[in-house]
Amino acid sequence: MKFLTAYATTEGQTRKIARFCADQLTDAGHSVELLNLSDDDEIDILRFDAVILAGSIHIGHYQKSLENYATANLHHLKQRDTLFLSVSLAAAGQELEDREGLEHCIDGFTKATGWVPNRIEHIAGAIRFTSYDFFRYWAMRWIASQKDDEPVDPHKDKEYTDWDGLAAMLEDWVSCVQQ
């Protein structure tokens, strides 16, 4: 099968997740094209059997490039099997408030774009202390102290992505697409 994996990233974790998905699909014998939506390349979705779109939530919204892409390609996305990977720190949490916030973000995105993916998965992101400016560093340090059960070293990045879980979910989705 031919897959398009398109992503929008702010700090790099969504790119890492998209690359992981592309590698998994390629290793399974599929053809994959990886597209960074900020590159503004025009790729014909009709060339692909299925599409994965990935983006991360920051301050309650996804990247504008992701929203623009989904809106501009709505007609073609509706004709394909689609998977939406929503990347966030809230996905690492177990609190009801976090889950409700994630669903609110998805609702806003689907209303803004008109696109309702066949499958939506919330993927835990990462904290990138080493790449933050002064203000984001202190904001993220405070958020980590409020949310994390174990202490977070503010001098090191911390990744929450469950790679084995992501691989299993992707394999399950592909098996459904192939039927």
C-alpha positions as a Markdown table, in Angstrom:
| # | Residue | x | y | z |
|---|---|---|---|---|
| 1 | Met | 0.0 | 0.0 | 0.0 |
| 2 | Lys | 1.0 | 3.6 | -0.4 |
| 3 | Phe | 0.8 | 5.9 | 2.6 |
| 4 | Leu | 1.3 | 9.6 | 3.0 |
| 5 | Thr | 2.5 | 10.7 | 6.4 |
| 6 | Ala | 2.1 | 14.5 | 6.7 |
| 7 | Tyr | 3.0 | 16.4 | 9.9 |
| 8 | Ala | 3.3 | 19.8 | 11.5 |
| 9 | Thr | 5.7 | 20.1 | 14.4 |
| 10 | Thr | 6.7 | 22.9 | 16.8 |
| 11 | Glu | 9.5 | 21.4 | 18.9 |
| 12 | Gly | 10.3 | 18.3 | 16.9 |
| 13 | Gln | 8.5 | 15.5 | 18.8 |
| 14 | Thr | 5.7 | 15.2 | 16.2 |
| 15 | Arg | 8.4 | 15.0 | 13.4 |
| 16 | Lys | 10.0 | 12.1 | 15.4 |
| 17 | Ile | 6.6 | 10.4 | 15.7 |
| 18 | Ala | 5.8 | 10.8 | 12.0 |
| 19 | Arg | 9.3 | 9.5 | 11.1 |
| 20 | Phe | 8.7 | 6.5 | 13.4 |
| 21 | Cys | 5.4 | 5.7 | 11.7 |
| 22 | Ala | 7.0 | 6.1 | 8.2 |
| 23 | Asp | 9.8 | 3.7 | 9.2 |
| 24 | Gln | 7.3 | 1.2 | 10.7 |
| 25 | Leu | 5.2 | 1.2 | 7.5 |
| 26 | Thr | 8.3 | 0.9 | 5.3 |
| 27 | Asp | 9.6 | -2.0 | 7.3 |
| 28 | Ala | 6.3 | -3.7 | 6.8 |
| 29 | Gly | 6.8 | -3.4 | 3.0 |
| 30 | His | 4.6 | -0.4 | 2.3 |
| 31 | Ser | 5.5 | 2.7 | 0.2 |
| 32 | Val | 5.6 | 5.9 | 2.3 |
| 33 | Glu | 6.1 | 9.5 | 1.6 |
| 34 | Leu | 6.9 | 11.8 | 4.6 |
| 35 | Leu | 5.8 | 15.4 | 4.3 |
| 36 | Asn | 6.6 | 18.3 | 6.6 |
| 37 | Leu | 3.6 | 20.6 | 6.2 |
| 38 | Ser | 5.7 | 23.7 | 6.8 |
| 39 | Asp | 7.7 | 22.9 | 3.6 |
| 40 | Asp | 4.6 | 23.8 | 1.5 |
| 41 | Asp | 5.2 | 21.0 | -1.0 |
| 42 | Glu | 2.2 | 20.1 | -3.1 |
| 43 | Ile | 1.7 | 16.4 | -3.1 |
| 44 | Asp | -1.3 | 14.8 | -4.8 |
| 45 | Ile | -3.2 | 12.8 | -2.1 |
| 46 | Leu | -4.9 | 10.8 | -4.8 |
| 47 | Arg | -1.6 | 8.9 | -5.3 |
| 48 | Phe | -2.0 | 7.3 | -1.8 |
| 49 | Asp | -4.2 | 4.6 | -0.4 |
| 50 | Ala | -4.2 | 6.1 | 3.1 |
| 51 | Val | -3.1 | 9.2 | 4.9 |
| 52 | Ile | -1.7 | 9.9 | 8.3 |
| 53 | Leu | -1.8 | 13.5 | 9.5 |
| 54 | Ala | 0.0 | 14.4 | 12.7 |
| 55 | Gly | 0.1 | 17.6 | 14.7 |
| 56 | Ser | 0.7 | 18.8 | 18.2 |
| 57 | Ile | -1.4 | 20.8 | 20.5 |
| 58 | His | 0.0 | 24.1 | 21.9 |
| 59 | Ile | -2.1 | 26.4 | 24.0 |
| 60 | Gly | -5.2 | 24.5 | 22.9 |
| 61 | His | -4.6 | 24.6 | 19.1 |
| 62 | Tyr | -2.8 | 22.7 | 16.4 |
| 63 | Gln | -0.4 | 24.2 | 14.0 |
| 64 | Lys | -1.9 | 26.5 | 11.4 |
| 65 | Ser | -0.1 | 24.6 | 8.6 |
| 66 | Leu | -1.9 | 21.4 | 9.7 |
| 67 | Glu | -5.3 | 23.1 | 9.8 |
| 68 | Asn | -4.7 | 24.7 | 6.4 |
| 69 | Tyr | -3.7 | 21.4 | 4.8 |
| 70 | Ala | -6.7 | 19.5 | 6.2 |
| 71 | Thr | -9.0 | 22.3 | 5.0 |
| 72 | Ala | -7.4 | 22.5 | 1.5 |
| 73 | Asn | -7.5 | 18.8 | 1.0 |
| 74 | Leu | -10.8 | 18.0 | 2.7 |
| 75 | His | -12.4 | 16.5 | -0.4 |
| 76 | His | -9.5 | 14.1 | -1.0 |
| 77 | Leu | -9.1 | 13.2 | 2.7 |
| 78 | Lys | -12.7 | 12.1 | 2.8 |
| 79 | Gln | -12.0 | 9.7 | 0.0 |
| 80 | Arg | -9.1 | 8.0 | 1.8 |
| 81 | Asp | -8.6 | 6.0 | 5.0 |
| 82 | Thr | -7.2 | 8.5 | 7.5 |
| 83 | Leu | -5.5 | 8.5 | 10.8 |
| 84 | Phe | -5.0 | 11.6 | 12.9 |
| 85 | Leu | -2.2 | 11.6 | 15.5 |
| 86 | Ser | -2.8 | 14.3 | 18.0 |
| 87 | Val | 0.4 | 14.9 | 20.0 |
| 88 | Ser | 0.4 | 16.5 | 23.4 |
| 89 | Leu | 1.7 | 16.4 | 26.9 |
| 90 | Ala | -1.9 | 16.0 | 28.1 |
| 91 | Ala | -2.0 | 12.6 | 26.4 |
| 92 | Ala | 0.5 | 11.4 | 29.0 |
| 93 | Gly | -1.9 | 12.3 | 31.8 |
| 94 | Gln | -4.7 | 10.2 | 33.2 |
| 95 | Glu | -6.8 | 13.0 | 34.6 |
| 96 | Leu | -10.4 | 13.4 | 33.3 |
| 97 | Glu | -9.7 | 17.1 | 32.8 |
| 98 | Asp | -6.8 | 16.4 | 30.5 |
| 99 | Arg | -8.9 | 14.0 | 28.4 |
| 100 | Glu | -11.8 | 16.5 | 28.2 |
| 101 | Gly | -9.3 | 19.1 | 27.0 |
| 102 | Leu | -8.0 | 16.9 | 24.3 |
| 103 | Glu | -11.5 | 16.1 | 23.0 |
| 104 | His | -12.2 | 19.9 | 23.0 |
| 105 | Cys | -9.1 | 20.5 | 20.9 |
| 106 | Ile | -10.2 | 17.7 | 18.4 |
| 107 | Asp | -13.7 | 19.2 | 18.3 |
| 108 | Gly | -12.3 | 22.6 | 17.5 |
| 109 | Phe | -10.0 | 21.2 | 14.8 |
| 110 | Thr | -12.7 | 19.1 | 13.1 |
| 111 | Lys | -15.1 | 22.1 | 13.1 |
| 112 | Ala | -12.5 | 24.5 | 11.7 |
| 113 | Thr | -11.4 | 22.1 | 8.9 |
| 114 | Gly | -14.5 | 20.0 | 8.2 |
| 115 | Trp | -12.4 | 16.9 | 8.3 |
| 116 | Val | -13.4 | 14.0 | 10.6 |
| 117 | Pro | -10.6 | 11.4 | 10.5 |
| 118 | Asn | -11.5 | 7.7 | 10.4 |
| 119 | Arg | -9.4 | 7.2 | 13.5 |
| 120 | Ile | -7.9 | 9.6 | 16.0 |
| 121 | Glu | -5.2 | 8.7 | 18.4 |
| 122 | His | -3.8 | 10.8 | 21.2 |
| 123 | Ile | 0.0 | 10.4 | 21.5 |
| 124 | Ala | 2.1 | 11.6 | 24.4 |
| 125 | Gly | 4.7 | 14.2 | 23.4 |
| 126 | Ala | 7.9 | 15.4 | 25.1 |
| 127 | Ile | 9.2 | 18.2 | 27.2 |
| 128 | Arg | 12.2 | 19.8 | 25.5 |
| 129 | Phe | 13.8 | 21.9 | 28.3 |
| 130 | Thr | 17.0 | 22.2 | 26.3 |
| 131 | Ser | 15.4 | 24.1 | 23.4 |
| 132 | Tyr | 13.0 | 26.4 | 25.3 |
| 133 | Asp | 13.4 | 30.2 | 25.6 |
| 134 | Phe | 13.5 | 31.6 | 29.2 |
| 135 | Phe | 9.7 | 32.0 | 29.5 |
| 136 | Arg | 8.7 | 28.7 | 28.0 |
| 137 | Tyr | 11.3 | 27.0 | 30.1 |
| 138 | Trp | 9.8 | 28.3 | 33.3 |
| 139 | Ala | 6.2 | 27.7 | 32.2 |
| 140 | Met | 7.0 | 24.1 | 31.2 |
| 141 | Arg | 8.9 | 23.5 | 34.4 |
| 142 | Trp | 5.9 | 24.6 | 36.4 |
| 143 | Ile | 3.6 | 22.4 | 34.2 |
| 144 | Ala | 5.9 | 19.4 | 34.7 |
| 145 | Ser | 5.9 | 19.9 | 38.5 |
| 146 | Gln | 2.1 | 20.0 | 38.6 |
| 147 | Lys | 1.5 | 17.0 | 36.3 |
| 148 | Asp | 4.3 | 14.5 | 36.7 |
| 149 | Asp | 4.3 | 11.9 | 39.4 |
| 150 | Glu | 8.1 | 11.7 | 39.4 |
| 151 | Pro | 10.5 | 14.6 | 39.5 |
| 152 | Val | 11.6 | 16.0 | 36.2 |
| 153 | Asp | 15.1 | 17.2 | 35.7 |
| 154 | Pro | 14.7 | 20.7 | 34.2 |
| 155 | His | 18.2 | 20.4 | 32.6 |
| 156 | Lys | 17.2 | 17.4 | 30.5 |
| 157 | Asp | 14.5 | 16.7 | 27.9 |
| 158 | Lys | 11.8 | 14.1 | 28.9 |
| 159 | Glu | 10.0 | 12.0 | 26.3 |
| 160 | Tyr | 6.6 | 10.6 | 27.2 |
| 161 | Thr | 5.8 | 8.9 | 23.9 |
| 162 | Asp | 5.0 | 5.2 | 24.2 |
| 163 | Trp | 6.8 | 3.8 | 21.1 |
| 164 | Asp | 5.7 | 0.2 | 21.6 |
| 165 | Gly | 2.1 | 1.4 | 22.0 |
| 166 | Leu | 2.4 | 3.6 | 18.9 |
| 167 | Ala | 3.8 | 0.6 | 16.9 |
| 168 | Ala | 0.9 | -1.6 | 18.0 |
| 169 | Met | -1.7 | 1.0 | 17.3 |
| 170 | Leu | -0.2 | 1.6 | 13.8 |
| 171 | Glu | -0.2 | -2.1 | 13.0 |
| 172 | Asp | -3.8 | -2.4 | 14.1 |
| 173 | Trp | -4.8 | 0.6 | 11.9 |
| 174 | Val | -3.0 | -0.7 | 8.9 |
| 175 | Ser | -4.7 | -4.1 | 9.3 |
| 176 | Cys | -8.1 | -2.4 | 9.3 |
| 177 | Val | -7.2 | -0.3 | 6.2 |
| 178 | Gln | -6.1 | -3.4 | 4.3 |
| 179 | Gln | -9.5 | -5.1 | 4.7 |
